[in-house]
Amino acid sequence: MQTRADESTMKTVAQDPSSGKKIPCGWRSSRNFVICVVCFAEMTDILLYGLIVPIVPTALRERVNLSQGDEQRWTSILLALHGAAMTMVAPICGYFADRAQSRRLPFLIGLAVLMAATALLCIGTHLALWIVGRLLQGGAGAMVWTVGLALLVDRFEEDALGQALGYAAMSTVVGNTAGPLLGGVLYEHGGYYAPFGLAFGVLGLDAILRVMVAEDVPKKATSEPLNVEHVQMGTEKSEAPDEGNATATAAGVEGAGAHTRDNKAPDQSAMDCSPPDPCQPPKHGTAVLSLLRSPRMFLALAIYFLVSVVLTAFNSVLPLFVRDTFAWKQTAQGLIFIPLMVPHVIDPVIGYVLDRWPKTRYYLISGGLFAMVPLMCSLRFVTENTLSHKILLCALLALIGFCVGLVQTPVIVEVTRLTLDAPIANPELFRGKTMIALACGLCNGSYASGSLVGPFLGGYIRDYAGWTTMSWALAVPMGVSGAVALIFRR
């Protein structure tokens, strides 16, 4: 009988059944190194996204020769283009990442696209170059976040998923804070090309780390223990055919009667009598629709969308608001994002709480959403160029950032857990395949959809109805979604 020690050994030094090659078990494939590479990659993507936020209004006027009246509109459009590209690419990237033999290739492709996008923005003296650059940047971000989260779920799904995703969320703190801050400082004191010099330096380091990571194992091999459980559940309901395989899996030891020589057989045995191709597009599409029809999955994606709307609305509105209200220049326009992002340092702690007490997910989500309502509405009181109003704005942004942290990590954990549990609940449909990369793609696509709507919504409301109306208009959906989250709690 296979013991837990044997299972642990199999995770550390496993074997690819189709090729007979051992999975690398050195430091390049260790959990610590993988999480460092993924977090740095995600930080790089967010940093490059935010690097141009405080410089876009001035750069568009000085380099693209836009009039000052068009600054807000095109600032919102360029931010939204990033979200539009992410929305379209993320689910597609997730689908192909699940079918690919390795997560590493799309991870590197995303880096190459990000480099090309940064180069276009660097040389952009025409509006078309900025548009193409932002679209490529959004596509690259979809690849990085989708594949990066899938890598973490592959390694941490059994014992520390919440904490790992918390570290991934915390990596956005550095990018979101350092991007606008360094972009504003370097642009103001070093000129237009200084921020892009930093961008290419970070991309070079990111390229080294991504090339070094040893993750070339097929997804099917990494999820073997989960597939074994699926076979056990399936064989309790129906008799599994013995196809003459010589090696018994753990399911066979438990008396399930399923024998396999490779990792594909457990996905099919006791599921149906179809040909041995568990990744047929019709089956895959049906499984995806089944995920999306889950009320809890739909709610989690909707909440992630709303959080993204609020954050990206701030990206569009805050630099111009503090410029017009406090007469702040680019450096200060970047600094104003620090209070909003610093509270995310608690994300790993939230992830640890979720690992220990999984049922707290919806309580944390609801609490964060409810608390955001009065905080968002209180932004209307920031109207004058006085020290007290500046302190009030920073304090409100810090509390809003804390509430976003209470929501963001539990939502990501909820999406991944629902996806991991789906094959157990419906083994005949999913054939033991978790499709975790596609779920991460849907999650990132939901966030990207919010980043498409947020800049337009925030900029439009502020332009035509004022800062006060914008504050409560963004707050109302938070309270409604918080109430719905309580209804679906378990």
C-alpha positions in Angstrom: 0.0 0.0 0.0 1.3 3.4 -0.9 2.0 5.6 2.1 2.0 9.3 2.6 5.8 9.2 2.6 5.8 7.6 -0.8 3.4 10.2 -2.1 5.7 12.9 -0.8 8.6 11.3 -2.6 6.7 11.1 -5.8 6.0 14.8 -5.7 9.7 15.6 -5.1 11.1 13.3 -7.7 8.4 12.3 -10.1 8.6 10.7 -13.5 7.0 11.6 -16.8 5.3 8.4 -17.8 5.3 9.2 -21.5 9.0 9.9 -21.8 10.6 8.2 -18.8 12.4 11.4 -17.9 12.6 12.5 -14.3 11.0 15.8 -13.4 13.7 18.3 -12.3 13.9 18.5 -8.5 16.8 21.1 -8.1 16.5 24.6 -6.8 15.4 25.8 -10.3 12.2 23.9 -9.9 11.7 24.3 -6.2 8.6 25.9 -4.8 10.5 28.9 -3.4 12.2 29.7 -6.7 9.0 29.2 -8.8 7.0 31.6 -6.6 9.8 34.2 -6.7 9.9 34.0 -10.5 6.1 34.2 -10.8 5.8 37.1 -8.4 8.7 39.0 -10.1 7.0 38.4 -13.5 3.7 39.7 -12.3 5.4 42.7 -10.6 7.1 43.5 -13.8 3.9 43.5 -15.8 2.1 45.7 -13.3 5.1 48.0 -13.0 5.2 48.6 -16.7 1.5 49.1 -16.7 1.7 51.8 -14.0 5.0 53.3 -15.2 3.3 55.5 -17.8 0.2 56.4 -15.8 1.6 59.7 -14.4 3.4 60.6 -17.6 0.7 59.9 -20.2 -1.1 63.3 -20.0 2.1 65.3 -20.4 3.6 62.9 -22.9 0.5 62.9 -25.1 0.5 66.7 -25.2 4.3 67.1 -25.8 5.0 64.1 -28.1 1.8 63.3 -29.8 0.6 67.0 -29.9 -2.8 66.4 -28.4 -4.7 69.4 -27.0 -5.1 69.7 -23.2 -8.8 69.1 -23.6 -8.2 65.6 -25.0 -5.9 64.5 -22.2 -8.5 62.9 -19.9 -10.2 61.1 -22.8 -7.1 59.6 -24.3 -5.6 58.8 -20.9 -8.8 56.7 -20.2 -8.7 55.2 -23.7 -5.1 54.0 -23.5 -5.7 52.5 -20.1 -8.8 50.8 -21.3 -7.0 49.4 -24.4 -4.8 47.4 -22.0 -7.9 45.9 -20.4 -9.5 45.1 -23.8 -6.5 43.1 -25.0 -6.3 41.3 -21.7 -10.0 40.4 -21.8 -9.7 38.8 -25.2 -6.3 37.1 -24.7 -6.6 35.7 -21.1 -9.2 32.9 -21.7 -7.6 31.9 -25.0 -4.2 31.7 -23.3 -5.7 29.7 -20.5 -7.2 27.2 -22.9 -3.9 26.6 -24.8 -1.9 26.6 -21.6 -4.0 23.7 -20.3 -3.4 21.7 -23.5 0.3 22.6 -23.8 3.1 20.3 -22.6 4.6 23.0 -20.4 3.7 26.3 -18.8 7.2 27.7 -19.6 6.7 28.4 -23.4 3.7 30.8 -23.0 5.4 32.4 -20.1 8.4 33.3 -22.3 6.2 34.3 -25.2 4.5 36.8 -22.9 7.8 38.3 -22.0 8.8 38.8 -25.7 5.5 40.5 -26.4 5.9 42.7 -23.4 9.4 43.8 -24.6 7.9 44.7 -28.0 5.1 46.7 -26.4 7.6 48.7 -24.3 9.7 49.4 -27.3 6.7 50.8 -29.2 5.7 53.1 -26.3 9.3 54.2 -25.9 9.5 55.4 -29.6 5.9 56.5 -29.7 5.6 59.9 -31.4 2.3 59.0 -33.0 -0.9 58.0 -31.4 -1.1 54.8 -33.4 2.1 53.5 -31.8 0.7 54.2 -28.3 -2.5 52.3 -29.2 -0.6 49.3 -30.6 1.8 49.3 -27.7 -1.0 49.3 -25.1 -2.8 46.5 -26.9 0.4 44.4 -27.0 1.1 45.2 -23.3 -2.4 44.0 -22.4 -1.9 40.7 -24.3 1.4 40.1 -22.7 -0.1 40.8 -19.3 -2.8 38.2 -19.9 -0.2 35.5 -20.7 1.9 36.4 -17.6 -0.9 36.4 -15.1 -2.8 33.4 -16.5 0.3 31.1 -16.8 1.9 32.5 -13.6 -1.2 31.7 -11.5 -1.5 28.3 -13.0 2.1 27.6 -12.1 1.4 28.5 -8.5 -1.7 26.3 -8.4 0.2 23.4 -9.8 2.8 23.6 -7.0 0.7 24.7 -4.1 -2.8 23.3 -4.6 -2.7 20.7 -1.9 -1.4 22.6 1.2 -0.7 26.3 0.8 -2.6 27.6 -2.1 -4.1 30.6 -0.3 -0.8 31.8 1.0 0.9 31.4 -2.4 -1.8 33.4 -4.1 -1.5 35.9 -1.3 2.2 36.4 -2.2 1.2 36.8 -5.9 -1.3 39.4 -4.9 1.3 41.2 -2.8 3.6 41.3 -5.7 1.2 43.7 -7.3 1.9 46.1 -4.4 5.5 46.6 -5.6 4.4 47.1 -9.2 1.4 49.3 -8.5 3.3 51.4 -6.1 6.7 51.6 -7.8 5.3 52.0 -11.3 3.5 55.4 -11.0 6.0 56.6 -8.4 9.2 55.8 -10.4 7.5 56.8 -13.6 6.7 60.2 -12.3 10.1 60.8 -10.6 12.2 59.7 -13.5 10.1 61.6 -16.1 10.2 64.8 -14.1 13.9 64.7 -13.3 15.4 62.6 -16.1 13.2 63.2 -19.1 11.0 61.0 -21.3 13.4 58.1 -21.9 14.5 57.7 -18.2 11.4 55.6 -17.2 11.8 53.4 -20.3 15.5 52.8 -19.3 14.3 51.4 -16.0 11.6 49.4 -17.9 14.1 47.6 -20.1 16.4 46.9 -17.2 13.6 45.2 -15.2 12.6 43.3 -18.4 16.2 42.0 -18.7 16.2 40.7 -15.2 12.8 39.2 -15.7 14.0 37.4 -18.8 16.9 35.8 -16.9 14.6 34.5 -14.2 12.0 33.1 -16.6 14.7 31.3 -18.6 16.2 29.8 -15.4 13.0 28.3 -14.0 12.8 24.6 -14.7 9.1 24.1 -15.4 8.8 21.8 -18.4 6.6 19.1 -16.9 3.3 18.3 -18.6 0.3 19.6 -16.6 -1.1 16.1 -16.5 1.9 14.9 -14.5 1.6 17.6 -12.0 -2.0 16.9 -11.2 -1.6 13.1 -10.8 -2.6 12.8 -7.2 -5.8 14.8 -8.0 -6.6 12.5 -11.0 -6.2 9.4 -8.8 -8.9 10.7 -6.5 -11.2 11.4 -9.4 -10.7 7.8 -10.6 -11.6 6.5 -7.1 -14.9 8.4 -7.1 -15.7 7.3 -10.7 -15.1 3.7 -10.0 -17.3 3.7 -6.9 -20.2 4.3 -9.3 -19.3 2.1 -12.2 -17.0 -0.8 -13.0 -13.7 0.3 -14.5 -12.5 -1.8 -17.5 -9.1 -3.4 -17.1 -7.2 -2.6 -20.3 -4.2 -4.8 -19.4 -2.0 -2.1 -17.9 0.8 -3.4 -15.7 1.2 -0.7 -13.1 -1.5 -0.2 -10.4 -2.0 3.4 -9.3 -3.0 4.4 -5.8 -6.6 4.1 -6.8 -6.0 0.4 -7.6 -4.4 -0.1 -4.2 -7.5 1.3 -2.6 -9.6 -1.3 -4.4 -11.0 0.8 -7.2 -9.8 -1.6 -9.9 -8.3 1.0 -12.2 -4.9 0.1 -13.7 -2.8 2.5 -15.7 0.6 2.8 -17.3 0.5 6.5 -18.0 -1.2 9.6 -16.7 -3.9 9.6 -19.4 -5.5 6.4 -18.5 -6.8 7.5 -15.1 -8.5 10.5 -16.7 -10.5 8.1 -18.9 -11.0 4.9 -17.0 -14.5 4.5 -15.5 -15.6 7.8 -17.2 -16.9 6.6 -20.5 -16.0 4.3 -23.4 -15.0 7.1 -25.8 -11.6 7.0 -27.7 -8.5 7.9 -25.5 -8.5 11.6 -26.2 -9.6 13.4 -23.0 -8.9 16.9 -24.4 -11.4 16.9 -27.2 -12.7 20.4 -27.8 -16.4 19.6 -27.4 -15.8 18.0 -24.0 -13.5 20.9 -23.0 -16.1 23.5 -24.1 -18.9 21.8 -22.2 -16.8 21.7 -19.1 -16.0 25.4 -19.4 -19.7 26.2 -19.7 -20.4 24.0 -16.7 -17.9 26.1 -14.7 -19.4 29.4 -15.8 -23.0 28.2 -15.0 -21.9 27.8 -11.3 -23.5 30.7 -9.4 -20.5 30.9 -7.0 -18.1 31.0 -9.9 -20.1 33.7 -11.7 -20.3 35.7 -8.5 -16.6 35.5 -7.8 -15.8 36.6 -11.4 -18.3 39.5 -11.1 -16.8 40.7 -7.8 -13.3 40.6 -9.3 -14.6 42.6 -12.2 -16.0 45.3 -9.8 -12.8 45.5 -7.8 -10.9 46.0 -11.1 -13.3 48.8 -12.1 -12.6 50.7 -8.9 -8.8 50.3 -9.0 -8.5 51.2 -12.7 -10.9 54.2 -12.3 -8.4 55.5 -9.8 -5.5 55.0 -12.3 -7.4 57.2 -14.8 -8.7 59.9 -12.5 -6.3 60.3 -9.5 -3.3 61.8 -11.3 -5.5 64.5 -13.0 -7.5 65.0 -9.8 -4.5 65.8 -7.6 -3.0 67.9 -10.4 -6.1 70.0 -10.6 -6.9 70.1 -6.9 -3.5 70.2 -5.2 -1.4 71.5 -8.2 0.9 68.4 -7.8 3.4 67.5 -10.6 4.4 64.1 -11.9 6.3 63.0 -8.8 3.4 63.7 -6.4 1.0 62.2 -8.9 2.9 58.9 -8.6 3.2 59.1 -4.8 -0.6 59.3 -4.4 -0.9 55.6 -5.3 1.3 54.5 -2.4 -1.5 54.7 0.3 -3.8 52.7 -2.1 -1.3 49.8 -2.6 0.7 49.5 0.6 -2.1 47.7 2.6 -1.7 44.8 0.2 1.3 43.6 2.2 -1.2 41.7 4.3 -2.3 39.5 1.4 -0.1 36.5 2.4 -1.6 36.8 5.9 -5.1 36.7 4.4 -4.0 33.7 2.3 -2.7 31.9 5.4 -6.1 32.5 7.1 -7.9 31.1 4.1 -5.7 27.9 4.2 -6.5 27.4 7.9 -10.1 28.4 7.8 -11.5 28.0 4.2 -15.1 28.9 5.2 -14.0 32.5 6.0 -13.7 33.3 2.3 -17.1 34.9 1.8 -17.1 36.6 5.2 -13.9 38.4 4.2 -15.2 39.2 0.8 -18.5 40.6 2.1 -16.8 42.5 4.9 -14.4 44.2 2.5 -17.1 45.1 0.1 -19.4 46.6 2.7 -16.6 48.6 4.2 -15.7 50.1 0.9 -19.1 51.8 0.5 -18.7 54.5 3.2 -15.0 54.9 2.4 -15.7 55.5 -1.3 -18.5 57.9 -0.6 -16.3 59.9 1.8 -14.0 60.8 -1.1 -16.5 63.5 -1.9 -15.2 65.5 1.0 -11.8 66.0 -0.6 -12.3 69.3 -2.5 -9.7 71.9 -1.3 -6.0 72.4 -1.5 -5.4 72.2 2.2 -3.2 69.9 4.3 -6.2 68.4 6.1 -7.8 67.4 2.7 -4.6 65.9 1.5 -4.3 63.8 4.7 -8.0 62.8 4.4 -7.4 61.6 0.8 -4.4 59.5 1.7 -6.2 58.0 4.7 -9.2 57.1 2.6 -7.1 55.5 -0.1 -5.2 53.4 2.4 -8.4 52.1 3.9 -9.8 51.4 0.5 -6.6 49.5 -0.4 -7.0 47.4 2.8 -10.6 46.5 1.9 -9.5 45.5 -1.7 -6.9 43.2 -0.1 -9.7 41.6 2.0 -11.6 40.9 -1.3 -8.9 40.1 -3.9 -7.1 37.1 -2.5 -10.3 35.3 -1.3 -11.8 35.7 -4.7 -8.8 34.2 -6.5 -8.8 31.3 -4.0 -12.5 30.8 -4.6 -12.1 30.6 -8.4 -9.2 28.1 -8.2 -10.9 25.9 -5.5 -14.1 25.7 -7.5 -12.1 24.7 -10.5 -10.1 22.1 -8.6 -13.3 20.6 -7.1 -15.3 20.5 -10.4 -13.8 17.2 -11.6 -14.6 15.6 -8.3 -18.2 16.8 -8.5 -18.7 15.8 -12.1 -16.0 13.2 -13.2 -17.8 12.1 -16.3 -17.8 15.6 -17.8 -14.4 16.7 -16.7 -12.6 13.4 -17.1 -10.4 14.3 -14.1 -9.0 17.3 -15.9 -8.9 20.5 -13.8 -8.4 23.1 -16.5 -6.8 25.4 -13.9 -5.0 27.6 -16.5 -8.3 28.3 -18.2 -9.9 29.2 -14.9 -7.0 31.6 -14.2 -7.6 33.0 -17.7 -11.2 33.6 -16.9 -10.2 35.2 -13.6 -7.7 37.5 -15.3 -10.2 38.2 -18.2 -12.7 39.3 -15.6 -10.2 41.7 -14.0 -9.2 42.9 -17.5 -12.8 43.6 -18.4 -13.0 45.8 -15.3 -9.9 47.6 -16.4 -11.6 48.2 -19.7 -14.6 49.7 -18.1 -13.0 51.5 -15.1 -10.9 54.2 -16.9 -13.9 55.1 -19.1 -16.4 55.1 -16.3 -14.2 57.0 -13.8 -13.1 59.6 -16.4 -16.5 60.0 -17.9 -18.3 60.5 -14.5 -15.6 63.0 -13.3 -15.7 65.0 -16.5 -19.5 65.3 -16.7 -20.7 65.0 -13.1 -17.7 65.8 -11.0 -15.6 64.0 -8.4 -18.4 63.8 -5.8 -20.7 61.9 -8.1 -17.9 59.6 -9.2 -17.2 58.6 -5.5 -20.7 57.3 -4.7 -21.3 55.9 -8.2 -18.4 53.5 -7.7 -19.5 52.7 -4.1 -23.0 51.5 -4.8 -22.1 48.3 -6.7 -19.8 47.3 -3.9 -22.6 47.2 -1.3 -24.9 45.3 -3.6 -22.3 42.6 -4.4 -21.4 42.3 -0.7 -25.0 41.4 0.1 -25.1 38.8 -2.7 -21.8 37.3 -1.4 -23.4 36.7 2.0 -26.3 34.9 0.4 -23.9 32.4 -1.3 -21.7 31.8 1.7 -21.3 28.3 3.1 
